[in-house]
């Protein structure tokens, strides 16, 4: 996943300058950064992409099963909450399949 940040427009960069800054004396003093538009690219790692996809999937979900949350919270408090590794692996695969589309 890669995002490109567009260069600042002349109006935006003018708004960023302060009133105390003196105007350029001549056209020669203009730096190449001001005359050449620059772009910056951001590349997210695979882990960051997966996190972004999981967050998006969570935001689009129907909601929270409050009864299930209460059962799990009570089981954790009682010290008898156990997850079978096979069940955890299957749930992870299911989530990854949904988010990789």
Backbone torsions as a table, in degrees:
resi	resn	phi	psi	omega
1	UNK	NA	132.7	-178.0
2	UNK	-138.9	132.3	177.8
3	UNK	-115.3	138.2	177.9
4	UNK	-111.9	132.8	179.5
5	UNK	-97.3	121.7	-177.9
6	UNK	-69.1	156.3	179.1
7	UNK	-67.6	156.1	176.8
8	UNK	-68.7	139.9	176.7
9	UNK	-79.0	164.6	179.8
10	UNK	-61.4	-37.7	-179.6
11	UNK	-66.5	-40.6	-179.7
12	UNK	-67.1	-45.4	-178.2
13	UNK	-67.8	-29.9	176.5
14	UNK	-68.9	-35.3	179.8
15	UNK	-71.0	-24.1	-178.5
16	UNK	-77.4	-29.6	-177.7
17	UNK	-68.7	152.6	-179.9
18	UNK	-95.2	163.2	-179.2
19	UNK	-68.1	-26.4	-177.1
20	UNK	-74.7	-16.0	-178.4
21	UNK	-73.5	129.6	179.5
22	UNK	-73.5	149.1	178.7
23	UNK	-70.1	155.0	179.2
24	UNK	-60.6	139.7	-176.8
25	UNK	-71.3	-44.5	-179.2
26	UNK	-141.0	169.8	177.1
27	UNK	-66.6	-25.5	179.9
28	UNK	-66.8	-29.7	-176.0
29	UNK	-76.5	-7.4	179.0
30	UNK	-68.7	126.3	-178.4
31	UNK	-77.0	162.9	-179.9
32	UNK	-67.7	-24.0	178.2
33	UNK	-66.4	-32.0	-179.4
34	UNK	-78.4	-27.1	-178.2
35	UNK	-92.5	-27.0	-179.3
36	UNK	-105.7	119.8	177.9
37	UNK	-63.7	137.8	178.9
38	UNK	-114.9	145.0	175.1
39	UNK	-126.1	153.3	176.8
40	UNK	-124.5	141.1	179.2
41	UNK	-117.8	142.4	177.7
42	UNK	-119.3	126.7	177.5
43	UNK	-114.1	124.1	-179.3
44	UNK	-87.9	142.9	176.6
45	UNK	-67.7	167.0	177.8
46	UNK	-59.9	-39.5	-179.9
47	UNK	-64.8	-40.9	179.2
48	UNK	-67.3	-37.9	177.9
49	UNK	-64.1	-42.9	179.2
50	UNK	-64.0	-42.7	178.2
51	UNK	-61.2	-41.6	179.1
52	UNK	-63.5	-42.4	179.4
53	UNK	-66.3	-40.7	179.2
54	UNK	-65.9	-40.7	177.6
55	UNK	-62.0	-43.6	178.9
56	UNK	-62.2	-43.1	179.4
57	UNK	-63.9	-39.5	179.2
58	UNK	-65.8	-40.0	-179.7
59	UNK	-67.4	-27.2	-178.8
60	UNK	-92.7	-0.7	-177.8
61	UNK	-71.9	164.6	-176.6
62	UNK	-71.2	-24.6	179.8
63	UNK	148.7	-161.0	-175.5
64	UNK	-109.8	134.5	174.1
65	UNK	-86.5	92.1	-174.0
66	UNK	-63.0	-31.4	177.3
67	UNK	-66.0	-43.9	179.1
68	UNK	-64.4	-40.3	178.1
69	UNK	-61.9	-43.1	179.7
70	UNK	-63.7	-42.7	178.3
71	UNK	-61.7	-45.6	-179.1
72	UNK	-66.3	-42.3	179.4
73	UNK	-60.7	-43.6	179.3
74	UNK	-65.8	-40.7	179.4
75	UNK	-65.8	-39.5	177.2
76	UNK	-63.9	-43.6	179.8
77	UNK	-63.5	-35.8	-179.9
78	UNK	-80.4	-12.7	179.3
79	UNK	80.3	19.7	-179.1
80	UNK	-123.0	30.0	177.1
81	UNK	-91.8	117.2	179.8
82	UNK	-128.2	140.6	177.1
83	UNK	-120.9	128.0	176.0
84	UNK	-71.1	132.4	-179.6
85	UNK	-55.5	-34.8	179.5
86	UNK	-65.2	-40.4	178.6
87	UNK	-65.5	-41.5	178.6
88	UNK	-63.1	-44.3	179.7
89	UNK	-62.6	-43.1	179.1
90	UNK	-63.8	-39.8	179.1
91	UNK	-65.9	-39.6	178.9
92	UNK	-64.9	-42.5	178.7
93	UNK	-63.1	-41.5	179.7
94	UNK	-62.3	-43.1	179.8
95	UNK	-66.2	-43.0	-179.9
96	UNK	-64.6	-35.5	177.2
97	UNK	-64.7	-41.6	-178.6
98	UNK	-67.6	-41.7	-174.9
99	UNK	-81.7	-14.8	-178.8
100	UNK	-87.0	0.0	-179.6
101	UNK	-77.9	NA	NA
